Amino acid sequence: MKRSFFYLFGFLLFFMISTVAQSQISAPGSDGSDVTSYPTFPETDSIFIFCVNSDIDEIGRLRMTTNLTGTKTFLWEKYNSITAGFEFYFSESTDADNSEISGLADGGYRITVTQGGNSVVSRAWVFNNWTEVGTVSIPDTSSNCISFKMYGEFTTAELKYYDLSDNTELLVYKDVKVQWKDGDDIVSATLNATIYDPPTKDTEYTLRVYDKFDCDGTRTGTYNSIVTKAIFTVDFGEQDPTELEAPLTVEFRNESENGTSGSYEWFLFRDLDEIKRESEGSTVPIDSIMIIGYDDNAIYTYENVGVYDVKLVSKHISELHTCVDTVYIDDYIVIDSSYIKAPNVFTPNGDGVNDEFVVKFFSMQSVQISLFNRWGKRIHYYESENVRGFEGTWEETVWDGKLMGGRYASPGVYYYNIVGEGRDGTRRRAHGFFHLFREKD
């Protein structure tokens, strides 16, 4: 009690003397600062934080600057928690307006500047603040198809200071927090974290432990992926996806992530309208699957019009788990109803334009085409039992304008009659007339 009284009396005496001068204590290069919260000591002192890499690094630094002129004595002292008092650390006399000490260990420091009858006293606490992240673990045994776990350990410096009145031990509040990061993205703020929706590739996660002074430590661990994501694209060849014709050959390209080769399943479903018709009034389940394929990629030819759905199942097979993901086609494959269209002008004059009588077929299975002159005589006949589009045009040359014997037909009006069966099972007919012109422009 007596020691505290004399200490307080000395402090008040120094305070009254120091009013004749101004001084400032600072910490060049510090990473953060705070102030003391002494329970009984009537003043507050600055706390300066230096971020270091380990508990053996000592880079603390203090500088005292004063406006006292002339030769001055700078007396530095360090607080000793055992004796509960300040003890000599360093002293110098100089005409300079500042004095600096560096390479400081943790602790409280007092500086007294004396010049003639004037004295100035300042204090500050210095801490070399470190955080060490120990083991980071992302064990395979904690992984499943839905989630995986990450574990971490760390130790961090305790920043101890003391009440200068009664030597009570105090701690600087650091507000220590953690982050698990995937690159720049924060995925969790929990030390032992569970991550849902795992990535489909092996991924490095970094555990960062930091405090309010932004002093931190990091360590990285690797998640070995066991999940897959089903992805596929559809190639209709040269056909316009908005005007698909049967027969239609479709290439399904598997672009799944982290799937096991040879374990894919393709489900090609029947025409949806057909399934609906069969389901009406039925008391038993209707088989909606047309075919199941097991190749990594799939190619299939749709022979009939309809609306079709497609599903891909991707699997990743590991030692402990088989993880599965499923994806359906974005839009149904819609193969339109059968259709026939013939031109109304035909100019077989050798100019390279409209030199052939071309009929457009859409989703037709078979056609029979008869061409007649104006007296009703059939001059040409065309037949096909397996109509298919040509280079995405869905068109076929029916007549080149020549009659039997190789001579060209005369200009004039001709008639066509087309019958056929569509790939939707519908009987289709088309008839009309067209003009044959011979002259060149």
C-alpha positions, 0 to 999 in steps of 0.5 A: 500500500505504501509503495502504491502511495509513493508511486502515485505521488511521484506520478502526480509530481511528474505530471505537474512538472511536465505541463511546461513541455509536450511529448509524444510516444509512438511506435513506428511500424506497428500493426495496430493499437489499443489502450489499457483498461486498468482497474485501479490506476487512474491513467490509460496508456497506449498499447502497440501491436506488432504482428510477428511470425513466431513466439521468438520474434521481437520487433517491438519499437518505441520512439519518444519525441519532445519539444524540449530544446538543448541537451536532454536525457532520455531514460527508458525503463521496463516494467518488471511484474515480479517487483511491480516496478520499472527498472532501467533499460536504456539511457542517452543524452542528446540534442536530438528531439527524439529517442528510439528503442527497438527489438523490444520484447513484450512489456511496459516501457516508461520514458522520462525526458529531462532537460534542466528543470523540466521533465516529461514522462510517458508510458506504453505497452509493446506486444509481439503478437503471433498466431500459429496454425497447427494441424489442418485435417480434411480426412477422407473418412469424414467425406460423404456424397453430401458433405465433408468435415475440416478440422484445425488447431491453433495457438496464439500469443497472450498479450499480458499487461499489469495494473500499475497500482496493484500489479493485477494481471490483465489481457489485451482483448484480441477478438480471435476469429477463424476463416476457412477459405477457398481461394478468396471465398470464405466458406466457413467461420467455424474452426471445425467446419462441415462443408455441404455441396462438395466440389467435384474436383480436389480443392485446397482450403486454407484455414486463417486465424486472425484477430482485430489487429489483423495479425494472422496465421494460415495453413492449407489442407486438401479435400479429395473429391468423391462427388460428381456433377452430371452435365451433358450437351446435345448436338442435332448436327445440321438441323435447326433445333427449333425445326427438328425432323425425323429421322433425327440423329442426336449426339449426347455429349457427356461433360460430367465432372468427376464421373467414373468412366463406364458407370454412366447411365442414359435414359431416353424416354418415349414420346410424352404424348404417347405416355399420356395417352397410355396412362389415361384410365390405366390402373398400372404404371406405364413404362416411360423408358424407351432405351437405357444406354451405358456408354460414356457418350450416346448417339441415338436416331429418333425415327418418329415425331414426338416430344422426348425427354432425356436423363443422364446419371453420373456416378463417382465410385470410390473406396467408401462411397458411390456418389450419384448425380442426375440431370435432365435435358434443358428442353424437350427434344421436339420433333415436329409433325410431318410436312410436304412443300413443293415449289410453284416455279421451276426454271431448268435453264442451266443458270444455276438457279432453281434448275431442279424441282425440289420438294421439301419433306418434314418428318416423312417416312415415305413419299410417292410423287407424280408430275403431270402435264396440262393434258393429265399425262404423267411425265415423271415419277419419284418414290422414296421409302426412307426420306431423310434430310440432306445437309440439314435442308430437308429437301430432295431433288425430284425432277431435273426437267428432262423427259424420257429420252433426255429431251427437256420438257416444254415451258408451261404449267405442270401439276404435281400430286404427292402422297406419303406417310409421315413419321407420326403415322399420318397419311400426308397428301399435297397437290398443286401446279407449278410453272416451268420457264426455260428462258434465261435472264 
